[in-house]
Amino acid sequence: MSDYLAHIDGTEDLKRLAIDQLPDLADEVRRALLEYCEVHGGHVGSNLGIVEATIALHYVFDSPRDHIVFDVSHQSYTHKMLTGRRRAFTDPRLYGTVTGFTNPLESEDDPFVLGHTGTSISLACGMARARDLTGGTNRVVAVIGDGSLSSAVAFEGLNEAGELHGNLLIVVNDNEMSIAENHGGMYANLARLRATGGLCEHNLFRDFGLDYRYVEHGNDVTELVKAFREVRDFDHPVVVHIHTVKGLGLGPDDEGRVESNHWHNAASAAGRPLGARKTYGMMAMDMLAKRFDTEPGLIVISPATPGSNGITREFRAEAGSHYLDTGITEEHAVALAAGIGRAEGTPVLATSATFFQRAFDQIHQEFALNRVPGTLLIFGGGISGTDNTHSGAGDVVMFGNIPGLTCLAPTSGAEFLSMLAWSTGPARRPVAIRVPGEAVLSAERAGGYPRYARAGVSGINADDRDDDNADAASSAATDTAATATDTVTDAVAGDPLRYRITHRGREVALIGLGNAYPLAESAAGLLAEHDIDATVINPRQYSSLDEETLIGLEGDHRIVVTVEDGQLEGGWGEKITAFYANRPANEQVTMQVLNVGASKEVTDRVPMTTLRERYGLTAERIAGRVLGRIR
Amino acid sequence: MSDYLAHIDGTEDLKRLAIDQLPDLADEVRRALLEYCEVHGGHVGSNLGIVEATIALHYVFDSPRDHIVFDVSHQSYTHKMLTGRRRAFTDPRLYGTVTGFTNPLESEDDPFVLGHTGTSISLACGMARARDLTGGTNRVVAVIGDGSLSSAVAFEGLNEAGELHGNLLIVVNDNEMSIAENHGGMYANLARLRATGGLCEHNLFRDFGLDYRYVEHGNDVTELVKAFREVRDFDHPVVVHIHTVKGLGLGPDDEGRVESNHWHNAASAAGRPLGARKTYGMMAMDMLAKRFDTEPGLIVISPATPGSNGITREFRAEAGSHYLDTGITEEHAVALAAGIGRAEGTPVLATSATFFQRAFDQIHQEFALNRVPGTLLIFGGGISGTDNTHSGAGDVVMFGNIPGLTCLAPTSGAEFLSMLAWSTGPARRPVAIRVPGEAVLSAERAGGYPRYARAGVSGINADDRDDDNADAASSAATDTAATATDTVTDAVAGDPLRYRITHRGREVALIGLGNAYPLAESAAGLLAEHDIDATVINPRQYSSLDEETLIGLEGDHRIVVTVEDGQLEGGWGEKITAFYANRPANEQVTMQVLNVGASKEVTDRVPMTTLRERYGLTAERIAGRVLGRIR
């Protein structure tokens, strides 16, 4: 077999190959991707589908002088292999030494770090505009998948591209598949274009004013080179619609091991229990599914990311019209939910904290300002070891400061289900629930919250568990779910917006929000060893302050410590600090308040253990700060 | 002439009219709108264009049983006149007794309060989904203008509508005009559809999988009734594309008095000086225009709202390719700016705080996380007397908590220009500048900041000036601009992120952010009358804390007061409170901090005088709180 890849340390090496050598190179790259993804995990499907297109682009264009913007950039592995980073994919010892997304810190061939969908066309339009303003002659390419095309900003980009007068190539990588399924009438047009070889009269891209070419064999590298060469020097924007096969090279027995286009780290996943996202997501769906027969208006909405949030294939099949995948459309999904809520339906919209950012305005206006009944399930909130484009560390800042939105932060599966029962039942208002994370799951698996659990046992995210771990131990989920359902009514007994004092002590009060509650318990445990009987409080929500409870601490407490697993600036704890600071002055000394949480920064794959140390989010550090103040 | 309107107290009265009486009713409504808008002001153009369509919709459909969702809802005056609220438009004594947007608190015929574009289709899809889930039989209608169609979420809505199987009517009100101009290749398709009577082969709507009808005479009420009756009971979604004349009924001499579709309150505007938005917007554009010849990559971007931000027709004409109107596309505009910045261009993106909310994710990811050089000009930040869908009270919360984004808050025209010179020059980083508001403008017009200006003179937003007041006194702007430019270099001398101590006193320190700085000065003036020599600080930015300056106050100050004109929760002042609270304990007493600012709420046309009292944002109240603490 050929051995071209081993000699490609940059695109100039690729250009030295003859065009008829490229198919063999593609085979080498594909084999490398398969080995890499099986051992290390990654977005295997999308990368396997675009091997040839990536080779052809770098063969025809001159990166970095010509700018190539990969949408979301999760499909940029081949791009990285061809631009000096191949060893990170061919040498097991170097796996993971480059990120899973394009990154300017790694290579000048990566114009942006991207992890959210749909912006590549807009970014490319900007680079083309700048070039034309400054009289540049470089070319600009955007590579976007058919799934990403359904996201709002991509349409805005197409609309603007239709008015550009300079060189711009938009490669639409059509593999007939979004993350889970494609949704939207637009896909009928893509199908018609594929069926007619791009010749049918209705053509979404031409309707936006764009020139158009169709390539049926999107995995035929020579056909692609021909097509790209033809349009390379156009003086106007053109869409090259290529028909590719997602996951090309995967065998039938890979079914199942590859989930929603993502090949899980087989090695590390082996035998590990299900992560918090899926555990609590499945619990929620189990509870809701039981109500579908009697509540016709109850509907679960997922903007194209069901898999990672415990919305299983089985659930989707059973739910029927009670489940809706809107495609990658967060803005629309939130407005849609607002419409459903206003029309007496009961919407439950589930996605990641980082993706809810895209619908900030709709959450603010259509949802919260309109006081429509509905539930937003926030997955992946709080600090984590994830990459910088998917950080959830700012979720409490974003949701907790929106007027009219009730934000809940459960500290157990039972509390989560009871809050969900409330938000989809009597609440009749806009509610956001922060789905519990690994820290809560660890605590529950360690047997709940024994008073004064030993430190560490219930620290935040006891290990850096991959949220996407494959099955096993889903029993744990259902067990918890069972216990949970029994106590549904109990947990939100009384006013769900009142803080819950789980232990009434004196002198020191520890208030732990959501995922940070176990840590407050642990810190109290350490303080007990110094004969300090600390009060421990579960605030349950972060959209308002329970002033009565806070004032009630003034008599016999000197220090209040707030603990949260997200950004402190603009977050939750600072509100409590400000509350005490602004209390009308009186004789007694003002309450001292300590805030424990994350710095204002976006972290990139920093292990949780490192983050906890950096932010002082450990029972030892918290207890130490308290002792420093009162001893 | 006819006298039908006077007898319409609800849509049932409308339905009693014969179809041939509707044209006369339309004339009555149009006359009423003209009188109303000339005296009271309002979105005259869009409302005049859709008079007949609104009458036809209510004649054919049964609101509120059938749901009619008006996009943005600024064009809903006729709808309000026909649904029991006509006197608010026909009786001058009752002008202003209903809002300028649909509002569920006013009528069950208004399903939502809306003020941002593009969500009507998604909201209608939600109402249709809920109906189909619950076996309802009502009809759902979305009314959206061609300008709003360019906004991201509208495309997502069209895409979903293409998959709906129940009744849904989308009325596309095509008046060939957005707020300023239409932008995007899509508009070529709309033009082609108009030219061919809806028969041309390329059809954007059909490509989304939607049924389609075209009505050439969109101001012919009988033709509209016919068209709506035909599709009323369809079992699938249909687009009825109606060609209307925006501003139908306006005379030639109305040119100029009607600006960007908005007829200003002639009465109140008379003789009043230009508002802050236009004054400082014009200053900024004047400065930038001077640099276009020597800086080819410098470009001003406006997502369809140039007029209200001082981006005049003259400027746009002169700027040529240095100015870009992207249409109503905030998400795209921010990503586009990121692309321009990354490609060595210098983007300056200007729009309202409330509209920047739509691009929160792109500001966070493509712009801030990617550290691209670029400037966001935030207009209308802070509390104001505006309606609840356009509140800017949350801008500091939204921008100030985004990691990697530098946020500046100038306190004068000179400081604003110097900061803009910095952000478009040496900064080379993502920067957001909060354009000064009425409070700063009042102070500057009152002769700048005389030490200890009398309270009130420089209170926040001395009067509830309408930002959109027509011309007059634009000289004031240019005068200030002149002074400003001289001091450009001076104002950001040294590190622009350091706080500036404008007066060094003792015991009490007043820190006033941006628009609130004049108030800090005034409060210091009152304290002086009590022999307190208060320190006054202009922090200049709200993205980080100048810890050195804050620590420097500990020696001889007991109280620090933060003053801001936006939401306290999650805002800027609380960060300073938390900073002092979390300082390592030492011998000296902890610093007392008072935070002055707005509550977490969205206000709806509440006069500024009322808001200032409600929030304690007056020199008297601030001085009173300080004296209460130290006396």
Chai-1 contact restraints between the chains, C-beta under 6 A:
chainA,res_idxA,chainB,res_idxB,connection_type,confidence,min_distance_angstrom,max_distance_angstrom,comment,restraint_id
A,P111,B,R342,contact,1.0,0.0,6.0,A-B,restraint_1
A,F112,B,N370,contact,1.0,0.0,6.0,A-B,restraint_2
A,H116,B,Q365,contact,1.0,0.0,6.0,A-B,restraint_3
A,T119,B,A335,contact,1.0,0.0,6.0,A-B,restraint_4
A,T119,B,E366,contact,1.0,0.0,6.0,A-B,restraint_5
A,S122,B,H332,contact,1.0,0.0,6.0,A-B,restraint_6
A,S122,B,A335,contact,1.0,0.0,6.0,A-B,restraint_7
A,S122,B,L336,contact,1.0,0.0,6.0,A-B,restraint_8
A,L123,B,A335,contact,1.0,0.0,6.0,A-B,restraint_9
A,L123,B,G339,contact,1.0,0.0,6.0,A-B,restraint_10
A,C125,B,L336,contact,1.0,0.0,6.0,A-B,restraint_11
A,G126,B,L336,contact,1.0,0.0,6.0,A-B,restraint_12
A,G126,B,G339,contact,1.0,0.0,6.0,A-B,restraint_13
A,G126,B,I340,contact,1.0,0.0,6.0,A-B,restraint_14
A,M127,B,G339,contact,1.0,0.0,6.0,A-B,restraint_15
A,M127,B,A343,contact,1.0,0.0,6.0,A-B,restraint_16
A,R129,B,I340,contact,1.0,0.0,6.0,A-B,restraint_17
A,A130,B,G297,contact,1.0,0.0,6.0,A-B,restraint_18
A,A130,B,I340,contact,1.0,0.0,6.0,A-B,restraint_19
A,A130,B,A343,contact,1.0,0.0,6.0,A-B,restraint_20
A,A130,B,G345,contact,1.0,0.0,6.0,A-B,restraint_21
A,L133,B,P296,contact,1.0,0.0,6.0,A-B,restraint_22
A,L133,B,G297,contact,1.0,0.0,6.0,A-B,restraint_23
A,T134,B,P296,contact,1.0,0.0,6.0,A-B,restraint_24
A,T134,B,G297,contact,1.0,0.0,6.0,A-B,restraint_25
A,S150,B,N159,contact,1.0,0.0,6.0,A-B,restraint_26
A,A152,B,A152,contact,1.0,0.0,6.0,A-B,restraint_27
A,A152,B,V153,contact,1.0,0.0,6.0,A-B,restraint_28
A,A152,B,E156,contact,1.0,0.0,6.0,A-B,restraint_29
A,V153,B,A152,contact,1.0,0.0,6.0,A-B,restraint_30
A,V153,B,E331,contact,1.0,0.0,6.0,A-B,restraint_31
A,V153,B,H332,contact,1.0,0.0,6.0,A-B,restraint_32
A,F155,B,F155,contact,1.0,0.0,6.0,A-B,restraint_33
A,E156,B,A152,contact,1.0,0.0,6.0,A-B,restraint_34
A,E156,B,T329,contact,1.0,0.0,6.0,A-B,restraint_35
A,E156,B,H332,contact,1.0,0.0,6.0,A-B,restraint_36
A,G157,B,H332,contact,1.0,0.0,6.0,A-B,restraint_37
A,N159,B,S150,contact,1.0,0.0,6.0,A-B,restraint_38
A,N159,B,G184,contact,1.0,0.0,6.0,A-B,restraint_39
A,N159,B,G185,contact,1.0,0.0,6.0,A-B,restraint_40
A,N159,B,M186,contact,1.0,0.0,6.0,A-B,restraint_41
A,E160,B,G184,contact,1.0,0.0,6.0,A-B,restraint_42
A,G162,B,G184,contact,1.0,0.0,6.0,A-B,restraint_43
A,G162,B,G185,contact,1.0,0.0,6.0,A-B,restraint_44
A,E163,B,G185,contact,1.0,0.0,6.0,A-B,restraint_45
A,G184,B,N159,contact,1.0,0.0,6.0,A-B,restraint_46
A,G185,B,N159,contact,1.0,0.0,6.0,A-B,restraint_47
A,G185,B,G162,contact,1.0,0.0,6.0,A-B,restraint_48
A,G185,B,E163,contact,1.0,0.0,6.0,A-B,restraint_49
A,G185,B,F208,contact,1.0,0.0,6.0,A-B,restraint_50
A,G185,B,G209,contact,1.0,0.0,6.0,A-B,restraint_51
A,M186,B,N159,contact,1.0,0.0,6.0,A-B,restraint_52
A,M186,B,F208,contact,1.0,0.0,6.0,A-B,restraint_53
A,A188,B,G209,contact,1.0,0.0,6.0,A-B,restraint_54
A,N189,B,D207,contact,1.0,0.0,6.0,A-B,restraint_55
A,E201,B,E201,contact,1.0,0.0,6.0,A-B,restraint_56
A,H202,B,R206,contact,1.0,0.0,6.0,A-B,restraint_57
A,H202,B,D207,contact,1.0,0.0,6.0,A-B,restraint_58
A,L204,B,D207,contact,1.0,0.0,6.0,A-B,restraint_59
A,R206,B,H202,contact,1.0,0.0,6.0,A-B,restraint_60
A,D207,B,N189,contact,1.0,0.0,6.0,A-B,restraint_61
A,D207,B,H202,contact,1.0,0.0,6.0,A-B,restraint_62
A,D207,B,L204,contact,1.0,0.0,6.0,A-B,restraint_63
A,D207,B,D207,contact,1.0,0.0,6.0,A-B,restraint_64
A,F208,B,G185,contact,1.0,0.0,6.0,A-B,restraint_65
A,F208,B,M186,contact,1.0,0.0,6.0,A-B,restraint_66
A,G209,B,G185,contact,1.0,0.0,6.0,A-B,restraint_67
A,G209,B,A188,contact,1.0,0.0,6.0,A-B,restraint_68
A,P296,B,L133,contact,1.0,0.0,6.0,A-B,restraint_69
A,P296,B,T134,contact,1.0,0.0,6.0,A-B,restraint_70
A,G297,B,A130,contact,1.0,0.0,6.0,A-B,restraint_71
A,G297,B,L133,contact,1.0,0.0,6.0,A-B,restraint_72
A,G297,B,T134,contact,1.0,0.0,6.0,A-B,restraint_73
A,T329,B,E156,contact,1.0,0.0,6.0,A-B,restraint_74
A,E331,B,V153,contact,1.0,0.0,6.0,A-B,restraint_75
A,H332,B,S122,contact,1.0,0.0,6.0,A-B,restraint_76
A,H332,B,V153,contact,1.0,0.0,6.0,A-B,restraint_77
A,H332,B,E156,contact,1.0,0.0,6.0,A-B,restraint_78
A,H332,B,G157,contact,1.0,0.0,6.0,A-B,restraint_79
A,A335,B,T119,contact,1.0,0.0,6.0,A-B,restraint_80
A,A335,B,S122,contact,1.0,0.0,6.0,A-B,restraint_81
A,A335,B,L123,contact,1.0,0.0,6.0,A-B,restraint_82
A,L336,B,S122,contact,1.0,0.0,6.0,A-B,restraint_83
A,L336,B,C125,contact,1.0,0.0,6.0,A-B,restraint_84
A,L336,B,G126,contact,1.0,0.0,6.0,A-B,restraint_85
A,G339,B,L123,contact,1.0,0.0,6.0,A-B,restraint_86
A,G339,B,G126,contact,1.0,0.0,6.0,A-B,restraint_87
A,G339,B,M127,contact,1.0,0.0,6.0,A-B,restraint_88
A,I340,B,G126,contact,1.0,0.0,6.0,A-B,restraint_89
A,I340,B,R129,contact,1.0,0.0,6.0,A-B,restraint_90
A,I340,B,A130,contact,1.0,0.0,6.0,A-B,restraint_91
A,R342,B,P111,contact,1.0,0.0,6.0,A-B,restraint_92
A,A343,B,M127,contact,1.0,0.0,6.0,A-B,restraint_93
A,A343,B,A130,contact,1.0,0.0,6.0,A-B,restraint_94
A,G345,B,A130,contact,1.0,0.0,6.0,A-B,restraint_95
A,Q357,B,F360,contact,1.0,0.0,6.0,A-B,restraint_96
A,Q357,B,D361,contact,1.0,0.0,6.0,A-B,restraint_97
A,Q357,B,H364,contact,1.0,0.0,6.0,A-B,restraint_98
A,R358,B,D361,contact,1.0,0.0,6.0,A-B,restraint_99
A,F360,B,Q357,contact,1.0,0.0,6.0,A-B,restraint_100
A,F360,B,F360,contact,1.0,0.0,6.0,A-B,restraint_101
A,D361,B,Q357,contact,1.0,0.0,6.0,A-B,restraint_102
A,D361,B,R358,contact,1.0,0.0,6.0,A-B,restraint_103
A,H364,B,Q357,contact,1.0,0.0,6.0,A-B,restraint_104
A,Q365,B,H116,contact,1.0,0.0,6.0,A-B,restraint_105
A,E366,B,T119,contact,1.0,0.0,6.0,A-B,restraint_106
A,L369,B,V602,contact,1.0,0.0,6.0,A-B,restraint_107
A,N370,B,F112,contact,1.0,0.0,6.0,A-B,restraint_108
A,V397,B,N401,contact,1.0,0.0,6.0,A-B,restraint_109
A,N401,B,V397,contact,1.0,0.0,6.0,A-B,restraint_110
A,N401,B,E569,contact,1.0,0.0,6.0,A-B,restraint_111
A,N401,B,G570,contact,1.0,0.0,6.0,A-B,restraint_112
A,P403,B,K600,contact,1.0,0.0,6.0,A-B,restraint_113
A,P403,B,E601,contact,1.0,0.0,6.0,A-B,restraint_114
A,P403,B,V602,contact,1.0,0.0,6.0,A-B,restraint_115
A,E569,B,N401,contact,1.0,0.0,6.0,A-B,restraint_116
A,E569,B,K575,contact,1.0,0.0,6.0,A-B,restraint_117
A,G570,B,N401,contact,1.0,0.0,6.0,A-B,restraint_118
A,G570,B,G570,contact,1.0,0.0,6.0,A-B,restraint_119
A,E574,B,E574,contact,1.0,0.0,6.0,A-B,restraint_120
A,E574,B,A578,contact,1.0,0.0,6.0,A-B,restraint_121
A,K575,B,E569,contact,1.0,0.0,6.0,A-B,restraint_122
A,T577,B,T577,contact,1.0,0.0,6.0,A-B,restraint_123
A,T577,B,A578,contact,1.0,0.0,6.0,A-B,restraint_124
A,T577,B,A581,contact,1.0,0.0,6.0,A-B,restraint_125
A,A578,B,E574,contact,1.0,0.0,6.0,A-B,restraint_126
A,A578,B,T577,contact,1.0,0.0,6.0,A-B,restraint_127
A,A578,B,N595,contact,1.0,0.0,6.0,A-B,restraint_128
A,A581,B,T577,contact,1.0,0.0,6.0,A-B,restraint_129
A,A581,B,V593,contact,1.0,0.0,6.0,A-B,restraint_130
A,N582,B,N595,contact,1.0,0.0,6.0,A-B,restraint_131
A,A585,B,R629,contact,1.0,0.0,6.0,A-B,restraint_132
A,V593,B,A581,contact,1.0,0.0,6.0,A-B,restraint_133
A,N595,B,A578,contact,1.0,0.0,6.0,A-B,restraint_134
A,N595,B,N582,contact,1.0,0.0,6.0,A-B,restraint_135
A,K600,B,P403,contact,1.0,0.0,6.0,A-B,restraint_136
A,E601,B,P403,contact,1.0,0.0,6.0,A-B,restraint_137
A,V602,B,L369,contact,1.0,0.0,6.0,A-B,restraint_138
A,V602,B,P403,contact,1.0,0.0,6.0,A-B,restraint_139
A,R629,B,A585,contact,1.0,0.0,6.0,A-B,restraint_140
